[in-house]
Amino acid sequence: MFIKHGNTEFYVDLRSFARQVSQPTLILHGDADTILPLESSRWLVSKIPECQFRVIHDAGHVPTVTRPDEVVDAINQYFQDRPA
């Protein structure tokens, strides 16, 4: 992942840590994200056990800003589907 801060850009690769995630996980990705490709989230989902994936339509890189209601619905549904 490229990160830009001011005039400085650097690359951070956290892929090796993906398999260490052991908690149930929900990944949300906006289908209009121009910063990270959808495939990056699909790859992450394939590495994390107990991971659910939801694409938020017409959402950009920060779906909580561009589609907050859909994000809330996705989170609520995730917890409703989890065993007690």
Long-range contacts (C-beta under 8 A, 24 or more apart in sequence): 1-36, 15-43, 15-47, 18-44, 18-47, 18-48, 19-47, 19-48, 21-47, 21-48, 21-51, 22-49, 23-50, 24-50, 24-51, 24-52, 24-82, 25-50, 25-51, 25-52, 26-51, 26-52, 26-53, 26-54, 26-74, 26-75, 26-78, 27-51, 27-52, 27-53, 27-54, 28-54, 28-55, 28-56, 28-63, 28-71, 28-74, 29-53, 29-54, 29-55, 29-56, 29-63, 30-55, 30-56, 30-58, 30-59, 30-60, 30-61, 30-62, 30-63, 30-66, 30-67, 31-55, 31-56, 31-57, 31-58, 31-59, 32-58, 32-59, 32-60, 32-66, 33-59, 33-60, 33-61, 34-60, 34-61, 35-61, 36-61, 52-78, 52-81, 54-78
